[in-house]
Amino acid sequence: MKIVVCIKQVPASNDAKIDPQTKRIIRDAVKSILNPFDNYALEEGVRLKEKFGGEVIALTMGPLSAEAILREAIALGVDSGILLSDRTFGGSDTWATSYVLSKAIEKIGNVDLVICGKQAVDGDTAQVGPGIAAHLNWQQATYLMEIRRTDERKILTKRLHENGYDLCEVTLPAVVTVVKGINTPRVPTLKGRLASLKSDIPIWTPVDIDANIVQLGLNGSPTRVVKTEPPAPRSSATVKIKGSPEHCAQELIHQLRLRSIL
């Protein structure tokens, strides 16, 4: 079973600034980390490899500094990592990003399963995983809380939604996204750390993946960020509710509904 886990380097701070001209995050002065949701995708890929054999490849698109998260993935049990890095990728929206990742997956070849975290914390769109599936014309399942293999070409998945979950059988090759409740990510071992330091991380450009330049970067992105602003501050006022337990419970529900929390 050949598995590709798509991961992303994101700002470690909530204080990241937005460039007023490009409307993109200014990443130069901000420490970067592995997208937290991608930890669960990596762990699930490694677990599937341990159960059924095969290979797990971590794939990311970003600046040269993104090599660090690929080495972190290898330390966690992934077999290898590939970095997609070139100036022409800069400014890509979710459509262009998923296109680049899909072209890299095609180049890797014979991939059975692509796993992504449910979303990246710097964008929160949850669009890249489904976008990869659309570009590849593969089946997809999102927000998975469990993956079971039924045979060589199918997996049974438990898909989380607002009212519970669905059981979905998906034919491979497929793209899935996972939620954090799917597993508990492991801690890197010393052996894994040493392996990550020795690993060669290839860097692929648009030429390497046979990507159409017209569909890359800012010019190849069909969406534009026209305005950014911080969310309105929440009220920190404390309200004390007095009365019987039944009255307090009803009043609390009423107050939450007034604040659109329920």
N, C-alpha and C positions, 0 to 999 in steps of 0.2 A: 504494500500500500504506500503510494507516494503522496505525501501531504505537504502542502505549502501553507505556512502561517504568515499572513500579512500583518505587519506591525508598523507603528509610527512613533517618531520622536516628537514629544510635545513639551511646552514650557512647564517647568516645575512650580512656577509661581502664579498665583491668581492676579498678580499685579502687572502682568504683561501689557505692554503698550501697543497701540494701533498706529501704524503709519498713516497720517492724515491724507496723503496723496494716493497711496496704493490700496489703503484699507486692509492691509495685511499685518499680521502680528510682527512686531520688531523682536527678532529672536537673538540678536547679537549679544545683548547684555543680560540675557536671562538664561539661567541654568536649565538644561533639558533633561528629560527622563523618558523612560519607556511609558507609553500610554497605559495607564493602570488596567483598563479592560483587556488589553492585549496579553497580560500575564495569564489570564484564564484561557485564552486561545492557545498560547504556547503550551501550557500545562496539558490541555486536552489533546493537542497533537502528539505530545510525548507519550501520554498514556495510551493513545490508540496504537502508537508504534510498539510500545511495550507489550500490548495484548496481541496484536496481529502481525507484528514485524513490519519491515519496510524502511522508509526514510522520511525525515521531516526537514524541510528547508524553510528558513525564515527569510522573508522578502520585505524590503522597505524602499520607499522613495524619499529622498531628502538630500541635505547637504552632506559633505564628507564627514562631518561630525556624527552623523547618524550611524556610522560604523560601530559606535560604542554600544548601541542597543542590539545590534546583531551579535556582537561578542557576548553580551549579556544573555541573549537567547541561547547561544551555544553552551554557555555555562550552565544553563537550565536543562540541557539534554537534547537540544536540537542538533542535527548532524552538520549543517552548514548554513551560511548566510549569503545573501546577494544584495548589493546596494545599487539602486537606480539613482544616478546622480549626474546632472548636467544642467547648465544654465537655462536651457530651453524648457526644462520642467518647471521652472520657477513661476509661481502665480497660478498654477493649475487649480481649477475648482474640482469638485467631487467627480464630475463627469470625466474630465481630462485625467485626473488621478487614477480613476478606475480603469480607464483605457490603457494607460501606461502599465499598470499592474497586470492587466489581462494579457498584454503583448508579451510581458516577461514570463507569465505562466505558460503561454504558448511556446516560448523559446525553451523553457525548462523541459517541457514535453512529458507525456504519459502521466500527468498529474491526475490522481483520483479524487482528492478532496482539498478544497481551500477553506481555511478557517480564519475568521476575523473576530476581533472583539466587537461587541455590539455597536460601539461608536467611539470616536476620539473625543477626549475631554476638551480640546481646544476649539472644536467646531460643533460637536453634538448633533451632527446631521444624521448619522446612521445610514448614510447613502452609499458609501464606498463598497461595502460588501455586496449589496444588491446590484450595484453598478457593474462590478466585475462579472457577476453572473449574467447580466444582460449583454455585456460585450462578448462573452464567451458562448452565449446561448446555452447555458447550463441550467439545470434545476437549482433551486435555492430554498433554504429554510432559515428564518431569522429568530433571534431571541431564544436560542436553545438552552435548556437546562439539563439536557441529557442526550447522549449519542450512543446508540447501540448498533452493532453491525449484525445484519441478518444473514447476508451471504456475500459472495465476492463482489457483487455489483449493486448492493442496496444497503442503506442504513435506516434504522428506525430512530426517529428523533422525538423528543418531548419539547414542544414549543410553548413558551410562556406567553400568556396574554392577560388582559385585564381581569377576566372572569375565571381564570384557572389555567389549563393547558390543553393543547391538542397533541395527539400522537400522529406523526406524519412519516410515511415511508418515502424516502428520497432515493432516486436512482443515480448512481455515480456515472460520470464525474459530476460533482456538485460543489456549490459554495454555501457555507453556513456561517452564521454569526452567533456568538455565545454570550450569555449573561454571566455575572460573577458568581452566581450560586451553583454553577455547573461543577465546580471542583474547588480544592484548596491548593493554590500554587505552591510548589516546593521551593526550598532554599537552595541556591547553588552550592555544590560540593567543591572541595579543594581540587579534586580531579577535573571537574567541569571548568573551574576557573583557569587552570593550567591549559586545558584543551582550547579554551577560547582565545588565549593569548597566542597560541601557535597557529591558529586557523587562518587560512588565506581568504580574504573577503574580496571577491571580484566586483568590479565597478562596471555597470552596464550603462551605455548611453543610448540615445534614440537609434543610432545606427546598429548597435548590437541587437536590439529587439525588433528591428525593422518597423519602427513606428513612423507614422505620417506626421511630419513636422507641423503641418497645418492644424492638427488636433491637439497640440501641446501648449502648455503654459497659459499665460493670460490671453493671448490672441486666440487660442484654441478652446477657451472656456466659454460656454454659452451663458453662464450666469455671472453677474457682477454684484459686488458689495457696494451699495450706494451710500450707506450710512451705518455708523456704529455708535453705540452709546451704552454706558453702564446701566444695569437694571435699577429701578427706583428702590431706594432704601426701604426696608420693612419697618413697620412701627414696632417699637420696643416697649410700648406701654403695657403695664401689668394690670390685669383685671381680676379682682377677687370675687368669687361667686359664693354666696352664702345660702344656707338652707339645707334641706334633707338631701341624702345621696341621690335620690331620684330627680329632685329639682336641679341639682348641680349638673347631673349628667345631661339633662335636657337642655339646660341653658348653655352648656359647653358646646353641644352640637349646634345650637342656634348661632352662637358666636362664630364658630368655624365656618358655617355656611355663609354668614354675612361677609366673611373674609375670603370666600371662594376657595377654601382649602378642601372642603368636602363637596 
